[in-house]
């Protein structure tokens, strides 16, 4: 069986300086037009946001990307979705992608929820008839039936997120990319989302999940990749990978507390030495007369 998603030695660099980032981007664009390729070296203020990441997934597979903020998780997800171009490596996608990265961001606020469903489905290549077959399921799942014909601009952020999530998972993508959106709605709605995710997995949908909820990682994904400063620290079964990451965080916390205590101790010793020096210089000071 051929993988539905192949990520091979992917790299992406950014600049810490916004002006330099724009300048480098324009320069790289002209180099590409001229048929020249970048040698992969970092320029001033640049760093690797994603550095040599590889994995492949088959239909029904699920994988989580975990790590601290800034470790490269969302950048990698955006490259898979085609929003960002890699600076090295190759991504091959053999199926329709639906990305849950910023729910509701693509909605036209002047249109109703129903019209936005038609628009979103059309962008995914569905006909109006195919969309109408899914319409009631989408509306029912979103739990905003009463407002579905109102302008989306009048929706709360939670309502937009519910509708966006419902559209994405009910239009049956082959690959589902999820970035920190499993906190949509109340506990009952979240539970409904988890049930739906498992249904999608069983039906052969491939899932790539970015989250800081490690319970979700273990519940939804068989595999996990721990990223740190753009590099793969561990890749394996989700439970073991999450535990390795949590152990790393615990060790860092212990080191941080140890260094803080040492700093306090050094400061205390410095103050005591200063007091001793003052006594030796001026002699003992007595307040009793």
C-alpha positions as CSV (number, residue, x, y, z in Angstrom):
1,X,0.0,0.0,0.0
2,X,1.3,3.5,-0.9
3,X,1.5,6.1,1.9
4,X,-1.1,8.8,1.7
5,X,1.4,11.3,3.2
6,X,5.2,11.3,2.9
7,X,7.4,13.9,4.7
8,X,11.0,13.5,3.8
9,X,13.9,15.4,5.4
10,X,11.8,18.6,5.7
11,X,13.6,21.8,6.7
12,X,12.4,25.4,7.2
13,X,14.3,28.4,8.3
14,X,13.1,31.8,9.6
15,X,14.8,35.0,10.6
16,X,14.5,36.5,14.1
17,X,14.6,40.0,12.4
18,X,11.4,40.9,10.5
19,X,13.2,43.2,8.1
20,X,15.9,40.6,7.3
21,X,13.2,38.0,6.9
22,X,11.5,40.1,4.2
23,X,14.8,40.9,2.5
24,X,15.9,37.2,2.5
25,X,12.4,36.1,1.2
26,X,12.6,38.5,-1.8
27,X,16.2,37.5,-2.5
28,X,15.3,33.8,-2.4
29,X,12.3,34.4,-4.7
30,X,14.5,35.9,-7.4
31,X,17.1,33.2,-6.9
32,X,14.4,30.6,-7.5
33,X,13.2,32.5,-10.6
34,X,16.7,32.4,-12.0
35,X,16.9,28.6,-11.3
36,X,19.4,28.9,-8.5
37,X,18.9,27.0,-5.2
38,X,19.9,28.0,-1.7
39,X,22.8,26.0,-0.3
40,X,21.0,25.5,3.0
41,X,23.3,27.6,5.0
42,X,21.9,29.9,7.7
43,X,22.4,33.7,7.2
44,X,22.6,36.3,9.9
45,X,19.7,36.1,12.4
46,X,18.3,32.9,10.8
47,X,17.5,29.7,12.5
48,X,16.0,26.3,11.6
49,X,12.4,26.2,12.7
50,X,12.1,22.7,11.3
51,X,15.2,20.7,10.8
52,X,15.3,17.3,9.0
53,X,11.9,15.8,9.9
54,X,10.7,12.7,8.2
55,X,7.7,10.4,8.5
56,X,5.1,8.7,6.4
57,X,1.5,7.8,7.1
58,X,-1.0,5.3,5.6
59,X,-4.8,5.7,5.4
60,X,-6.2,5.5,9.0
61,X,-2.9,6.3,10.6
62,X,-2.7,9.0,13.3
63,X,0.3,10.9,14.6
64,X,0.7,13.7,17.1
65,X,3.3,16.5,17.1
66,X,4.3,17.5,20.6
67,X,6.8,19.9,22.1
68,X,7.1,23.4,23.5
69,X,5.8,26.5,21.8
70,X,8.3,27.4,19.1
71,X,9.5,23.9,18.6
72,X,8.3,23.8,14.9
73,X,5.0,21.9,15.3
74,X,2.6,24.4,13.6
75,X,5.2,25.3,11.0
76,X,5.5,21.7,10.0
77,X,1.7,21.4,9.8
78,X,1.5,24.5,7.6
79,X,4.1,23.0,5.2
80,X,2.1,19.8,4.9
81,X,-1.0,22.0,4.2
82,X,0.9,23.9,1.5
83,X,0.7,27.3,3.3
84,X,4.5,27.5,3.7
85,X,7.1,26.3,1.3
86,X,9.9,24.1,2.7
87,X,13.5,25.2,2.4
88,X,14.6,21.6,2.0
89,X,13.2,18.1,1.7
90,X,10.0,16.9,0.1
91,X,6.4,16.5,1.0
92,X,4.1,14.2,-1.0
93,X,0.4,14.2,-0.4
94,X,-1.8,11.6,-2.1
95,X,-5.2,12.6,-0.8
96,X,-7.6,15.5,0.0
97,X,-6.4,17.6,3.0
98,X,-8.7,19.4,5.4
99,X,-6.9,21.6,7.9
100,X,-8.3,22.6,11.3
101,X,-5.7,25.3,12.0
102,X,-7.8,28.4,12.6
103,X,-11.4,27.5,12.7
104,X,-13.7,29.9,11.0
105,X,-10.9,32.0,9.6
106,X,-12.0,31.4,6.0
107,X,-15.7,32.3,6.6
108,X,-17.3,35.2,4.8
109,X,-18.8,37.2,7.7
110,X,-21.5,38.8,5.6
111,X,-22.9,35.4,4.5
112,X,-25.0,33.1,6.6
113,X,-23.7,30.0,8.2
114,X,-25.5,27.9,5.6
115,X,-24.0,29.8,2.7
116,X,-20.6,29.5,4.2
117,X,-21.0,25.7,4.3
118,X,-21.8,25.8,0.6
119,X,-18.7,27.9,-0.1
120,X,-16.4,25.8,2.0
121,X,-17.6,22.6,0.4
122,X,-17.2,24.1,-3.1
123,X,-13.6,25.0,-2.2
124,X,-13.0,21.3,-1.3
125,X,-14.4,20.3,-4.7
126,X,-17.9,19.1,-3.7
127,X,-20.9,19.8,-5.8
128,X,-23.9,21.5,-4.5
129,X,-25.8,18.2,-4.4
130,X,-23.1,16.5,-2.5
131,X,-23.0,19.4,0.0
132,X,-26.8,19.3,0.4
133,X,-26.5,15.6,1.3
134,X,-24.2,16.5,4.2
135,X,-25.9,19.8,5.2
136,X,-28.2,18.6,7.9
137,X,-25.4,16.5,9.5
138,X,-23.1,19.5,9.5
139,X,-25.8,21.8,11.1
140,X,-26.9,19.3,13.6
141,X,-23.3,18.5,14.7
142,X,-22.5,22.2,15.1
143,X,-25.4,22.7,17.5
144,X,-26.2,26.2,16.1
145,X,-29.3,25.3,14.2
146,X,-31.2,28.3,15.5
147,X,-28.6,30.7,13.9
148,X,-27.6,28.8,10.8
149,X,-29.3,31.4,8.5
150,X,-27.9,34.4,10.4
151,X,-24.7,36.2,9.2
152,X,-21.6,34.6,10.5
153,X,-20.4,38.0,11.5
154,X,-23.0,37.9,14.3
155,X,-21.6,34.6,15.7
156,X,-19.5,34.3,18.8
157,X,-16.0,33.0,18.4
158,X,-17.2,29.7,19.9
159,X,-20.0,29.4,17.4
160,X,-17.7,30.1,14.5
161,X,-15.3,27.4,15.8
162,X,-18.1,24.9,16.1
163,X,-19.3,25.5,12.6
164,X,-15.8,25.3,11.2
165,X,-15.0,22.1,13.0
166,X,-18.3,20.6,11.9
167,X,-17.8,21.5,8.3
168,X,-14.3,20.1,8.3
169,X,-15.0,16.7,9.8
170,X,-18.4,16.1,8.1
171,X,-17.1,16.6,4.5
172,X,-15.0,13.5,4.8
173,X,-11.4,14.6,4.1
174,X,-8.7,11.9,3.5
175,X,-6.1,13.7,5.6
176,X,-7.1,15.8,8.6
177,X,-4.6,18.3,10.1
178,X,-5.5,19.6,13.5
179,X,-3.7,22.4,15.4
180,X,-4.9,23.1,19.0
181,X,-8.6,23.2,18.3
182,X,-9.9,20.4,20.4
183,X,-11.0,22.8,23.2
184,X,-14.0,23.9,21.1
185,X,-17.2,24.2,23.0
186,X,-18.2,22.7,26.3
187,X,-17.3,19.3,27.7
188,X,-20.2,17.6,26.0
189,X,-19.3,19.0,22.6
190,X,-15.6,18.1,23.1
191,X,-16.6,14.5,23.8
192,X,-18.7,14.5,20.7
193,X,-15.7,15.7,18.7
194,X,-13.6,12.8,20.1
195,X,-16.2,10.3,19.2
196,X,-16.3,11.7,15.6
197,X,-12.5,11.7,15.4
198,X,-12.4,8.0,16.2
199,X,-15.1,7.3,13.6
200,X,-13.0,9.1,11.0
201,X,-10.0,7.0,11.9
202,X,-11.9,3.8,11.6
203,X,-13.2,5.0,8.2
204,X,-9.6,5.4,7.0
205,X,-9.0,9.2,7.5
206,X,-5.4,10.0,8.3
207,X,-4.9,12.4,11.2
208,X,-2.0,14.7,12.1
209,X,-2.6,16.4,15.5
210,X,-0.8,19.3,17.2
211,X,-1.8,19.8,20.8
212,X,-0.5,20.4,24.4
213,X,-3.1,18.0,25.8
214,X,-1.2,14.8,26.2
215,X,-4.4,12.9,27.2
216,X,-5.7,13.7,23.7
217,X,-2.5,12.5,22.2
218,X,-2.7,9.1,23.8
219,X,-6.5,8.8,23.2
220,X,-6.4,9.7,19.5
221,X,-2.9,8.9,18.1
222,X,-0.9,5.7,17.9
223,X,2.4,7.5,17.1
224,X,3.9,10.8,18.3
225,X,6.9,13.0,17.3
226,X,8.5,15.1,20.0
227,X,10.1,18.2,18.4
228,X,12.6,20.5,20.2
229,X,14.0,23.5,18.5
230,X,12.9,22.1,15.1
231,X,14.6,18.7,15.6
232,X,13.1,15.3,16.3
233,X,14.0,14.2,19.8
234,X,11.9,11.1,19.8
235,X,9.5,9.3,17.3
236,X,7.5,6.3,18.4
237,X,4.4,5.1,20.2
238,X,2.5,8.0,21.6
239,X,2.4,6.9,25.2
240,X,6.2,6.4,25.4
241,X,6.9,9.6,23.5
242,X,4.7,11.7,25.7
243,X,6.3,10.2,28.8
244,X,9.8,10.9,27.5
245,X,8.8,14.5,26.9
246,X,7.2,15.0,30.3
247,X,10.3,13.5,31.9
248,X,12.4,16.0,30.0
249,X,10.2,18.9,31.3
250,X,10.4,17.6,34.9
251,X,14.2,17.4,34.7
252,X,14.4,20.9,33.3
253,X,12.2,22.1,36.1
254,X,14.4,20.5,38.7
255,X,17.5,22.0,37.1
256,X,15.8,25.4,37.1
257,X,14.8,25.2,40.8
258,X,18.3,24.0,41.7
259,X,19.9,26.9,39.8
260,X,17.5,29.4,41.5
261,X,18.3,28.0,44.9
262,X,22.0,28.2,44.2
263,X,21.6,31.8,43.1
264,X,19.7,32.7,46.3
265,X,22.4,30.9,48.3
266,X,25.2,32.8,46.5
267,X,23.4,36.1,47.1
268,X,23.0,35.3,50.8
269,X,26.6,34.5,51.1
270,X,27.6,37.6,49.3
271,X,25.5,39.7,51.7
272,X,27.0,38.0,54.7
273,X,30.5,38.6,53.4
274,X,29.6,42.3,52.9
275,X,28.3,42.6,56.5
276,X,31.4,40.9,57.8
277,X,33.6,43.3,55.8
278,X,31.7,46.3,57.2
279,X,32.2,45.1,60.8
280,X,35.9,44.6,60.2
281,X,36.2,48.1,58.7
282,X,34.2,50.1,61.3
283,X,34.3,47.8,64.3
284,X,31.4,46.3,66.1
285,X,28.3,48.6,66.4
286,X,26.5,48.6,69.8
287,X,23.1,50.0,70.3
288,X,23.0,49.6,74.1
289,X,24.3,52.6,76.1
